[in-house]
């Protein structure tokens, strides 16, 4: 009699375990699939807002990372042309101030694999392209970074495009000599649109 009770108890325990296991498997198979990571945003038209002609008001720190607070001011124009249906663009900057003239261009290229932009800057005074700053736009703000040297020191460069409105936008460059812990702004430009 005792043996029958043990056998019955063992049988009921097995049935209960099988039911639990079956219920768990069934619930998992019918559960909502886990959320997939968001796909990378296609930013190939991020610079479309800037195509056209602009009046540029520019401030440049004369001696970056030297504890100087001597700024020079410029006024002039910026023209931005679309290339490759927006996947690239060419910026032509021409400004004058008491410190002289700056003629520069920036070739911006979109990489469809990384979904990032490279900003390639050159001035007529230097005649060569600087290393590109690379980055992307997020929530209406573009941030681009690279590593360079300044007076023999390794630095980080950050270029930010912000305050984007239909008829104005802001550009800011900063340097860091402590791996991005602190940044010193050395270039500020405010563009105001002169055409639509």
C-alpha positions in Angstrom: 0.0 0.0 0.0 2.8 2.3 1.0 4.6 1.5 -2.3 1.5 2.3 -4.3 1.3 5.7 -2.6 4.9 6.5 -3.4 4.4 5.4 -7.0 1.3 7.6 -7.3 3.1 10.5 -5.7 6.1 10.1 -8.1 3.7 9.9 -11.1 1.8 13.0 -10.0 5.1 14.9 -9.5 6.3 13.9 -12.9 3.1 15.0 -14.5 3.3 18.3 -12.7 6.9 18.9 -13.8 5.9 18.0 -17.4 3.0 20.5 -17.3 5.3 23.2 -15.9 7.9 22.6 -18.5 5.3 22.5 -21.3 3.7 25.7 -20.1 7.0 27.5 -19.9 8.1 26.4 -23.4 4.7 27.3 -24.8 4.8 30.8 -23.2 8.3 31.5 -24.5 7.3 30.4 -28.0 4.3 32.8 -28.0 6.1 35.7 -26.3 6.7 38.9 -28.1 10.2 38.7 -29.7 12.9 40.7 -28.0 13.3 44.2 -29.3 15.9 44.4 -32.1 18.4 47.3 -31.9 17.3 50.3 -33.8 18.7 50.4 -37.3 21.4 53.0 -38.0 19.9 56.3 -39.2 20.6 57.2 -42.8 22.1 60.7 -42.6 23.0 61.2 -46.3 20.8 64.4 -46.4 21.9 65.9 -43.1 23.5 68.9 -44.8 20.6 69.7 -47.2 19.6 72.5 -44.8 22.8 74.3 -45.6 22.8 74.3 -49.4 22.9 78.0 -50.6 24.5 81.3 -49.8 25.1 82.7 -46.3 26.6 85.8 -44.6 29.2 84.6 -42.1 30.3 86.3 -38.9 33.4 84.5 -37.6 35.5 84.7 -34.5 38.9 83.0 -34.2 41.1 82.5 -31.2 44.6 83.7 -32.3 46.7 81.3 -30.2 44.8 78.2 -29.2 45.9 76.2 -26.1 48.2 79.0 -24.9 46.0 80.5 -22.2 45.4 83.5 -24.6 42.1 85.2 -24.8 42.9 87.2 -27.9 40.1 86.8 -30.5 39.9 88.2 -34.1 36.7 88.9 -35.9 35.8 88.4 -39.6 32.8 89.0 -41.9 32.2 87.5 -45.2 30.3 84.8 -47.1 29.8 81.1 -47.3 28.5 79.2 -50.3 27.5 75.6 -50.0 26.9 73.5 -53.1 25.3 70.0 -53.3 27.3 67.2 -54.8 26.2 63.6 -55.5 22.5 64.5 -54.8 23.4 65.5 -51.2 25.7 62.7 -50.3 28.5 65.2 -50.5 28.8 69.0 -50.5 31.4 71.7 -51.0 31.7 74.7 -48.7 33.5 77.8 -49.9 34.3 80.3 -47.1 35.6 83.9 -47.8 35.9 86.2 -44.8 37.9 89.4 -44.0 38.9 91.1 -40.8 41.6 93.2 -39.2 43.8 90.0 -39.0 43.5 89.5 -42.8 41.5 87.2 -45.0 40.6 83.6 -44.7 39.8 81.7 -47.9 38.9 78.1 -47.1 36.9 75.2 -48.4 35.4 72.1 -46.8 34.6 68.9 -48.8 32.1 66.9 -46.8 31.6 63.3 -47.8 29.0 60.8 -46.6 30.1 57.2 -46.0 27.0 54.9 -46.5 28.7 52.0 -44.7 29.5 53.8 -41.5 26.6 56.3 -41.9 29.0 59.0 -40.9 30.3 62.2 -42.5 33.9 63.2 -43.0 34.6 67.0 -43.0 37.8 67.7 -45.0 39.0 71.3 -44.5 41.6 73.3 -46.4 42.7 76.9 -46.5 44.3 78.8 -49.4 47.1 79.7 -47.0 48.0 76.0 -46.4 47.0 74.5 -49.7 46.5 71.0 -48.3 43.6 69.2 -46.6 43.6 68.8 -42.8 42.8 65.4 -41.4 39.1 64.9 -41.6 36.8 65.3 -38.6 34.4 62.4 -38.6 31.0 62.1 -37.1 27.2 62.4 -37.5 24.1 64.3 -36.6 21.9 63.4 -33.7 18.8 65.3 -32.6 19.6 68.2 -34.8 23.2 68.6 -33.7 26.3 67.5 -35.6 29.5 66.4 -33.8 32.7 65.5 -35.6 36.1 64.5 -34.1 39.7 63.8 -35.1 43.2 63.6 -33.7 45.8 66.2 -34.8 49.0 67.8 -33.6 49.4 71.4 -32.6 52.9 72.8 -32.0 54.2 69.2 -31.7 51.5 68.2 -29.1 48.8 65.5 -29.8 45.3 67.1 -29.5 41.7 66.2 -30.1 39.6 68.3 -32.4 35.9 68.7 -32.0 33.7 70.4 -34.6 30.0 71.1 -33.7 27.1 72.3 -35.9 24.2 73.5 -33.8 21.3 75.9 -33.5 20.2 74.9 -36.9 17.2 77.0 -38.1 15.9 77.7 -41.6 17.9 81.0 -41.8 20.8 80.5 -39.5 23.2 78.0 -37.9 26.3 77.9 -35.7 29.7 76.3 -36.2 32.2 75.8 -33.4 35.6 74.2 -33.2 37.4 73.3 -30.0 40.7 71.6 -29.1 41.5 69.4 -26.2 45.0 68.5 -24.9 43.7 66.1 -22.1 41.9 63.5 -24.2 38.6 65.3 -24.1 38.2 66.0 -20.4 38.3 69.8 -21.2 37.8 71.7 -24.4 38.9 75.2 -25.5 36.7 76.8 -28.2 38.9 78.5 -30.9 36.5 79.1 -33.8 32.9 80.3 -33.8 30.9 81.1 -36.9 27.3 82.2 -37.2 25.8 81.9 -40.7 22.7 83.8 -41.8 21.0 82.8 -45.0 20.9 85.3 -47.9 19.0 83.1 -50.4 16.2 80.5 -50.3 
